[in-house]
Amino acid sequence: MASLPTANTDITQFFRQWLETFADYVREVDYASARPLFHPDALAFGTHNDVIPGLDQWVATQWDNVWPKTTDFRFVLDQIAILASRDGTMATVIAPWTSTGYHPDGSAFPRPGRATMVFSRDRDGWLCVHSHMSLNRGVPQTSHANRPVKAW
């Protein structure tokens, strides 16, 4: 059996930086800056919805239900895996993440999860076309912070 199609060094470096950039936007609650990282018709799964068709609906129903209500979002870079097609046009990033959630009384709790993201590359570069982010088992589904949105 052939081994998994592991990404080369350049692709790995690109996605490590992509994850850091995206995590910065999540921490800043900056939807406007994060949007260009995704295809406008991206399909997603998340905590608050099953299949989410398109970036606009994803931002309104998932991002806006999570980003302002949590803090400290980061990918665990030393545990990521990046697979890439041999022709370099598709890639999948598998990455655990951490964040902080808040109970109704304001007390904090660890809010870890995991993500699988699928990317497509054309002459303009890489765009995320699918994302599935979910909390680890046993983590409370709801967080109660109320941070402002930096940019829509």
C-alpha positions as CSV (number, residue, x, y, z in Angstrom):
1,M,0.0,0.0,0.0
2,A,1.3,3.5,-0.9
3,S,2.0,6.0,1.9
4,L,-0.2,9.0,2.4
5,P,0.5,11.9,0.0
6,T,2.3,14.1,2.5
7,A,2.9,17.7,1.5
8,N,6.3,18.9,0.5
9,T,8.2,21.5,2.6
10,D,7.0,24.5,0.7
11,I,3.3,23.5,0.9
12,T,3.8,22.6,4.6
13,Q,5.3,26.0,5.3
14,F,2.5,27.8,3.4
15,F,-0.2,26.1,5.5
16,R,1.5,26.5,8.8
17,Q,1.5,30.3,8.1
18,W,-2.1,30.1,6.8
19,L,-3.2,28.5,10.1
20,E,-1.4,31.2,12.1
21,T,-2.9,33.9,10.0
22,F,-6.4,32.5,10.3
23,A,-6.1,32.0,14.0
24,D,-5.0,35.7,14.3
25,Y,-8.2,36.7,12.6
26,V,-10.3,34.5,14.8
27,R,-8.7,36.0,17.9
28,E,-9.3,39.5,16.6
29,V,-12.9,38.6,15.5
30,D,-12.0,40.0,12.1
31,Y,-14.3,38.4,9.6
32,A,-13.4,40.8,6.8
33,S,-9.7,39.8,6.8
34,A,-10.5,36.1,7.1
35,R,-12.9,36.0,4.1
36,P,-10.3,36.1,1.4
37,L,-8.8,32.8,2.7
38,F,-11.9,30.9,1.7
39,H,-13.8,30.2,-1.5
40,P,-17.1,32.2,-1.6
41,D,-19.0,28.9,-2.2
42,A,-17.1,26.9,0.5
43,L,-19.0,24.2,2.2
44,A,-18.6,23.8,6.0
45,F,-19.6,21.8,9.0
46,G,-19.5,23.2,12.5
47,T,-20.8,23.2,16.0
48,H,-23.9,25.2,15.3
49,N,-24.9,23.8,11.9
50,D,-24.7,20.7,9.7
51,V,-23.8,21.5,6.1
52,I,-23.3,25.3,5.6
53,P,-23.5,26.3,2.0
54,G,-21.3,29.3,1.2
55,L,-19.1,31.7,3.1
56,D,-21.7,34.3,3.8
57,Q,-24.0,31.8,5.6
58,W,-21.0,30.3,7.4
59,V,-19.9,33.7,8.7
60,A,-23.4,34.6,9.9
61,T,-24.3,31.2,11.5
62,Q,-21.0,29.8,12.7
63,W,-18.3,32.3,12.9
64,D,-20.5,34.9,14.5
65,N,-21.8,32.3,17.0
66,V,-18.3,31.3,18.1
67,W,-15.5,33.9,17.5
68,P,-16.9,36.7,19.7
69,K,-17.8,34.3,22.4
70,T,-14.4,32.7,22.9
71,T,-10.8,33.8,23.2
72,D,-7.2,32.5,22.7
73,F,-7.9,30.5,19.6
74,R,-4.7,28.7,18.3
75,F,-3.9,25.7,16.2
76,V,-1.5,23.2,17.8
77,L,1.1,23.4,15.1
78,D,3.3,20.6,16.3
79,Q,0.4,18.2,15.8
80,I,-0.8,19.1,12.4
81,A,-0.8,16.9,9.3
82,I,-0.8,18.2,5.8
83,L,-1.6,16.0,2.8
84,A,-1.3,17.2,-0.8
85,S,-2.2,15.8,-4.2
86,R,0.8,14.9,-6.4
87,D,-0.1,17.7,-8.9
88,G,-0.2,20.3,-6.1
89,T,-3.8,21.4,-6.7
90,M,-5.5,20.0,-3.7
91,A,-4.5,19.8,0.0
92,T,-6.0,18.7,3.3
93,V,-5.0,20.1,6.6
94,I,-5.7,18.2,9.8
95,A,-5.2,20.3,12.9
96,P,-6.1,20.2,16.5
97,W,-6.8,23.6,18.1
98,T,-7.3,25.2,21.5
99,S,-9.4,28.1,22.7
100,T,-11.0,29.4,25.9
101,G,-14.7,29.3,26.5
102,Y,-16.7,31.0,29.2
103,H,-19.5,29.8,31.4
104,P,-22.5,32.1,32.0
105,D,-20.9,33.3,35.3
106,G,-17.8,34.4,33.3
107,S,-15.5,31.6,34.5
108,A,-13.2,30.2,31.8
109,F,-12.9,26.6,30.6
110,P,-10.6,24.9,28.1
111,R,-12.3,24.6,24.7
112,P,-10.2,22.3,22.5
113,G,-11.2,20.9,19.2
114,R,-10.0,19.7,15.8
115,A,-10.3,20.8,12.2
116,T,-10.1,19.3,8.8
117,M,-9.8,21.8,6.0
118,V,-9.7,21.0,2.2
119,F,-7.9,23.5,-0.1
120,S,-7.9,23.9,-3.8
121,R,-5.2,25.8,-5.7
122,D,-5.5,27.6,-9.0
123,R,-3.4,30.3,-10.7
124,D,-4.5,32.7,-8.0
125,G,-3.3,30.6,-5.1
126,W,-4.9,28.4,-2.4
127,L,-8.4,28.8,-1.1
128,C,-10.2,26.7,1.6
129,V,-13.2,25.0,-0.1
130,H,-14.3,22.9,2.9
131,S,-13.9,23.1,6.7
132,H,-15.1,20.9,9.5
133,M,-14.3,22.3,12.9
134,S,-15.7,20.6,16.0
135,L,-15.1,20.5,19.7
136,N,-13.6,17.6,21.5
137,R,-16.0,15.3,23.3
138,G,-17.3,16.6,26.6
139,V,-16.5,20.2,25.9
140,P,-19.4,22.6,26.5
141,Q,-21.1,23.6,23.2
142,T,-21.9,27.1,24.3
143,S,-19.6,29.9,25.4
144,H,-20.8,33.2,26.8
145,A,-18.1,35.9,26.2
146,N,-19.3,38.9,24.2
147,R,-16.4,40.4,22.4
148,P,-17.0,43.0,19.6
149,V,-16.6,42.2,15.9
150,K,-13.6,44.1,14.6
151,A,-14.7,44.0,10.9
152,W,-17.5,42.3,9.0
